[in-house]
Structure formats: structure tokens, C-alpha cells
Amino acid sequence: MAKYFDVIIVGAGPAGSLAALRLARAGLNAVMVERGSHPGAKNMFGGLLHHTPVLNELIPDFPERAPLERHVYKKTLAFLTPEAAVSLAFESEDFENPPHNGYTVFRPVFDKWLAGEAVKEGALLLTECAADDLIKKDGRVVGVTVKGREGELRGNIVIAADGVLSFLAEKAGLRKEFKASDMGVGIKLLLGLPEAAINERFHLVRDEGADISFVGATGGMRGGGFLYTNRESVSVGLVVHLDSLRAAGKAPYDVLNGFLAHPLLKKLLKGAEPLEYSAHLIPEGGFKAMPRVYTDGLMVAGDAAGLVYTNGINLEGINLAMTSGVLAAETAIKALEAGDYSARTLALYRKKLDESFVIRDMKTFKNAAGMMHSERLYESYPKILAGVFEKMYRVDGKPRSKLLRLARREALKEMGLKGIVADGIKIGRALL
Ligand SMILES: Cc1cc2nc3c(=O)[nH]c(=O)nc-3n(C[C@H](O)[C@H](O)[C@H](O)COP(=O)(O)OP(=O)(O)OC[C@H]3O[C@@H](n4cnc5c(N)ncnc54)[C@H](O)[C@@H]3O)c2cc1C
């Protein structure tokens, strides 16, 4: 097989499929190369498809047609100690109105649907076909060799949307070897639970969904938990820093089981049927760990470009992936019009990213990755909060302290003055 395409897209995840859809709609000859048996077959995430304007623009009726589970109405941040939980819940009627702020989805189903939309517009999809190497001519990327369907694909531009370990970005010399400290590992368990039980336990009606982020209960490891409600199942899991997991010498599933044994989780998930375990890496180095995103003939989008950020409250990746895919496609359209595929022309992609929310948000929270490396965040803060609330609520005939005094005492007990000052600076730089 040897074919010539306007654009070759490696990876039919959210970044690749939306890039392909945008290119096909512009009448260009685009091919998606996907190593899985179908798009999404090898993909997993926590569960929240954030509101993504480019998706709404390209497929305005997607909320009616896409395989969505529930729209997220209620967001909760919960701090866990082994025996207690302090939760801050936000729910708003505004989240009831379209465009919804986010939906829970299953990636094997959603990714397949999204790639299908690109195919309907005229993009070609080759499954069970893994890009193996870059083909270069005079220093410019002009195609990829593929395994599965032996041969090569040639084209004017390649978009690498091949996920977190982007082997193509590495081959192109755009990124250095990964540091374990810039990487998280996600472990997820999908549990079946009847719709009525979900609605009752999470106080939801109709297709309302809940999203809970947990701090603590990771056995001292740096990381956090998540829980998303689907229609008749719950996605629950952890993302822990790879270096922290290695240092603890624990198996990911043992950490997950420890988390699921927490009294709050046990109550929420009582009687739920385990359906599926999965695990995946996630780039967590943020803005400072991003690779260069273009070179002659090649652009890198989504996780392959490290476009994920977390600030302890939000974790966003899929919306950044889709937006970057579309911006890479729009740059390719300009380059094809000009007949110039050099890095000088493809630099427009980085400019478009810089002007979008993608890089702006990554920059805003560029210090959050450093903050998230403080072990205290995961053990001391849940303990301080639980200590304060325990003392506020317990009625035992002893005299009470005012809130600030109580908080100061609990914080000093857990972290000492040095720790409070050090974290104050870190958290201030990351979030304020
Ligand atoms: C545990 C966990 C929880 C998460 N939770 C959320 C969340 O709730 N919300 C959110 O917004 N983000 C979340 N993320 C991040 C989100 O999943 C990613 O940012 C997003 O999937 C990136 O999309 P992508 O298209 O860039 O890459 P991917 O989704 O990884 O897709 C890459 C595709 O390329 C294919 N591929 C790879 N190599 C090759 C090759 N050589 N040849 C051919 N095909 C190839 C893969 O099979 C895959 O289909 C989470 C991630 C993890 C791990």
C-alpha cells in the first residue's frame, strides 16, 4: 500500500478525529491511522467530556446524536482522612441549561462515534494500523511507515495525535525522554449500579450527573480520586503520580482497593457490580513540560503535545485535545493553500494555540504542577479540614474555640510554621 494524502493523522482519539473532521469538511484528502481495532478500543479516561466550543461548532446537534451518559450538574470536592470526609458541593440550575458544562461518556463508544462523524464527512479511517516511523525527505516529514497494514503512507503534512507516549513526537526530536515526575497513572473501575440507586445516592434526577474529586485516601501517595456517574454505572478511580507510586512500591490496583475501602466510597458504591478495570498514563507536567509542537511537515496535538492541565480542582484534557486537533487542521488548510509545509508556515499552529484557551489556561496554571508535588496536600490538608470540622461539630461539654484559632492550631499541629509558609507560597503562586 502506498498512497498520497493531503494530511495523515496518526491516532483516532478526540484530537485526531476532530482534526480529520475539520479537514474532510474543507474538502481535503485526510486519512486517520489508528492502532486499535476501532477508535477508542484502547482509550480510557475518568469520564468527563468538558464543554468544548469547537465540538459544538463542528457538530451543533452533537448533544442529541452523540453517545452521552449524563450531563454533569453537580461538582463536589471531597477531602478524605481514613475515617472522615469533608465535602464541598456545587450545584447550579445554570448547569441544567444547554450548552451543558460537561457530559460523562465511555471512551470506547464516544471515540468510535466521533471518528465515524469524520468518516461520514469523507475522511479515511485505517484501523489496526500502527504508525511505526516517520518518513523524511530533505529533513521534512513526508509520511509514516505503518505496521498492521504493511507499507507506507505519504502526504504533505502529518498530524501526530498519538496520545501521551507520542512516539512520533519523539522520533521527530520534538520531545525529550519522559520524566516519571511529569506523568500520572490513572486506574479506573467501572461499576454497574441501577439508575434508581445512582439517582437516590447522588441526589440526581433524570439525566443529571455528578462528578466528585477526592483529595486524600491515596495511602500517602501524591494523587487524587474521581467518581463520575453514568446512566447505569459509576466510573471510579485514582490518578497518582508515577514517581510517587514507584517510590511506594505498591501495585496500582492495591492503591485503588484501599481507596474503595473508605467508608464514604463503600456507602456510595454498596452492591455495585465490577464491570471493567482499566489503566492509562496521563501527562501531568503542565505547561513547563510541553514539547515543541511543530517541525517541517509535522504538527503534534492533544496528549501527544502534553496538553493536559490539572490544578487540584479541574482536570482538563479532552477539550484541549479536540481544540488543538482543530487548530492543527486549520493550520494545515492554510499551509495547503500556500503549498508550503515548512516549520515557518506551521508555526501558525503554535500561534493559534497561544491565542486559544488551551495555552492560556496551561500558562495560568503553570505552577500548579509544582504545587501538586507537595506531599502535604494529600495527607495533611484533609486531616486539618477534618480536624477543624470535627471540633466545630462535636458537642461534648468542653468550651469551644473560634474558627480561625481552631484552624491555626490544627494546621500548626500537622505542618508546623515552616510548612504553612512554604505551602502558602506554593499555593499562592499556583492558584491565586
Ligand atoms: C485516568 C484518566 C482520567 C482522565 N480524566 C479526564 C477527564 O475526566 N476529563 C478530561 O477532559 N480529560 C481526562 N483525561 C485526559 C484525557 O483522557 C486526554 O487528555 C485525552 O484522551 C487526549 O486525547 P488525544 O486524542 O490527544 O489522545 P488519546 O485519547 O490517547 O488518543 C490517541 C489515539 O492514538 C492511537 N495511537 C497511539 N499510538 C499510535 C500509533 N503509533 N499508530 C496509530 N494509532 C496510535 C491510540 O490508540 C488512541 O486511539 C484523563 C486521562 C486519564 C488517563
The ligand as an SDF file (V2000), in Angstrom:
LIG
                    3D

 53 58  0  0  0  0  0  0  0  0999 V2000
   -7.3340    8.1780   34.2930 C   0  0  0  0  0  0  0  0  0  0  0  0
   -7.5570    9.3500   33.3890 C   0  0  0  0  0  0  0  0  0  0  0  0
   -8.6250   10.1910   33.6550 C   0  0  0  0  0  0  0  0  0  0  0  0
   -8.8440   11.2890   32.8200 C   0  0  0  0  0  0  0  0  0  0  0  0
   -9.9730   12.0190   33.0390 N   0  0  0  0  0  0  0  0  0  0  0  0
  -10.2590   13.0480   32.2110 C   0  0  0  0  0  0  0  0  0  0  0  0
  -11.4950   13.7370   32.3320 C   0  0  0  0  0  0  0  0  0  0  0  0
  -12.3720   13.3530   33.1250 O   0  0  0  0  0  0  0  0  0  0  0  0
  -11.7130   14.8100   31.5160 N   0  0  0  0  0  0  0  0  0  0  0  0
  -10.7810   15.2070   30.6050 C   0  0  0  0  0  0  0  0  0  0  0  0
  -11.0080   16.2180   29.9040 O   0  0  0  0  0  0  0  0  0  0  0  0
   -9.6210   14.5350   30.4210 N   0  0  0  0  0  0  0  0  0  0  0  0
   -9.3470   13.4590   31.1840 C   0  0  0  0  0  0  0  0  0  0  0  0
   -8.2110   12.7260   30.9790 N   0  0  0  0  0  0  0  0  0  0  0  0
   -7.3080   13.1400   29.8850 C   0  0  0  0  0  0  0  0  0  0  0  0
   -7.8820   12.7480   28.5140 C   0  0  0  0  0  0  0  0  0  0  0  0
   -8.2150   11.3890   28.5230 O   0  0  0  0  0  0  0  0  0  0  0  0
   -6.8570   13.0180   27.4120 C   0  0  0  0  0  0  0  0  0  0  0  0
   -6.3770   14.3390   27.5370 O   0  0  0  0  0  0  0  0  0  0  0  0
   -7.4480   12.8060   26.0190 C   0  0  0  0  0  0  0  0  0  0  0  0
   -7.8650   11.4850   25.8420 O   0  0  0  0  0  0  0  0  0  0  0  0
   -6.4160   13.1470   24.9310 C   0  0  0  0  0  0  0  0  0  0  0  0
   -6.9260   12.8410   23.6670 O   0  0  0  0  0  0  0  0  0  0  0  0
   -5.9260   12.5330   22.4640 P   0  0  0  0  0  0  0  0  0  0  0  0
   -6.7660   12.3530   21.2470 O   0  0  0  0  0  0  0  0  0  0  0  0
   -4.8460   13.5290   22.4340 O   0  0  0  0  0  0  0  0  0  0  0  0
   -5.2060   11.1590   22.8690 O   0  0  0  0  0  0  0  0  0  0  0  0
   -5.8190    9.7110   23.1080 P   0  0  0  0  0  0  0  0  0  0  0  0
   -7.2010    9.7910   23.5980 O   0  0  0  0  0  0  0  0  0  0  0  0
   -4.8210    8.9770   23.9240 O   0  0  0  0  0  0  0  0  0  0  0  0
   -5.8600    9.0730   21.6440 O   0  0  0  0  0  0  0  0  0  0  0  0
   -4.6790    8.6890   20.9770 C   0  0  0  0  0  0  0  0  0  0  0  0
   -5.0500    7.6600   19.9200 C   0  0  0  0  0  0  0  0  0  0  0  0
   -3.8920    7.3350   19.1530 O   0  0  0  0  0  0  0  0  0  0  0  0
   -3.8220    5.9340   18.9660 C   0  0  0  0  0  0  0  0  0  0  0  0
   -2.4030    5.6310   18.7310 N   0  0  0  0  0  0  0  0  0  0  0  0
   -1.3610    5.7560   19.5990 C   0  0  0  0  0  0  0  0  0  0  0  0
   -0.2010    5.4410   19.0090 N   0  0  0  0  0  0  0  0  0  0  0  0
   -0.4980    5.1070   17.7310 C   0  0  0  0  0  0  0  0  0  0  0  0
    0.2750    4.7100   16.6130 C   0  0  0  0  0  0  0  0  0  0  0  0
    1.6110    4.5870   16.6860 N   0  0  0  0  0  0  0  0  0  0  0  0
   -0.3440    4.4500   15.4380 N   0  0  0  0  0  0  0  0  0  0  0  0
   -1.7030    4.5530   15.3450 C   0  0  0  0  0  0  0  0  0  0  0  0
   -2.5000    4.9360   16.3740 N   0  0  0  0  0  0  0  0  0  0  0  0
   -1.9070    5.2300   17.5430 C   0  0  0  0  0  0  0  0  0  0  0  0
   -4.4220    5.3550   20.2390 C   0  0  0  0  0  0  0  0  0  0  0  0
   -4.8840    4.0390   20.0720 O   0  0  0  0  0  0  0  0  0  0  0  0
   -5.5500    6.3450   20.5060 C   0  0  0  0  0  0  0  0  0  0  0  0
   -6.7490    5.9810   19.8560 O   0  0  0  0  0  0  0  0  0  0  0  0
   -7.9550   11.5960   31.7560 C   0  0  0  0  0  0  0  0  0  0  0  0
   -6.8840   10.7430   31.4990 C   0  0  0  0  0  0  0  0  0  0  0  0
   -6.6820    9.6150   32.2930 C   0  0  0  0  0  0  0  0  0  0  0  0
   -5.5520    8.6870   31.9670 C   0  0  0  0  0  0  0  0  0  0  0  0
  1  2  1  0
  2  3  1  0
  2 52  2  0
  3  4  2  0
  4  5  1  0
  4 50  1  0
  5  6  2  0
  6  7  1  0
  6 13  1  0
  7  8  2  0
  7  9  1  0
  9 10  1  0
 10 11  2  0
 10 12  1  0
 12 13  2  0
 13 14  1  0
 14 15  1  0
 14 50  1  0
 15 16  1  0
 16 17  1  0
 16 18  1  0
 18 19  1  0
 18 20  1  0
 20 21  1  0
 20 22  1  0
 22 23  1  0
 23 24  1  0
 24 25  2  0
 24 26  1  0
 24 27  1  0
 27 28  1  0
 28 29  2  0
 28 30  1  0
 28 31  1  0
 31 32  1  0
 32 33  1  0
 33 34  1  0
 33 48  1  0
 34 35  1  0
 35 36  1  0
 35 46  1  0
 36 37  1  0
 36 45  1  0
 37 38  2  0
 38 39  1  0
 39 40  1  0
 39 45  2  0
 40 41  1  0
 40 42  2  0
 42 43  1  0
 43 44  2  0
 44 45  1  0
 46 47  1  0
 46 48  1  0
 48 49  1  0
 50 51  2  0
 51 52  1  0
 52 53  1  0
M  END
$$$$
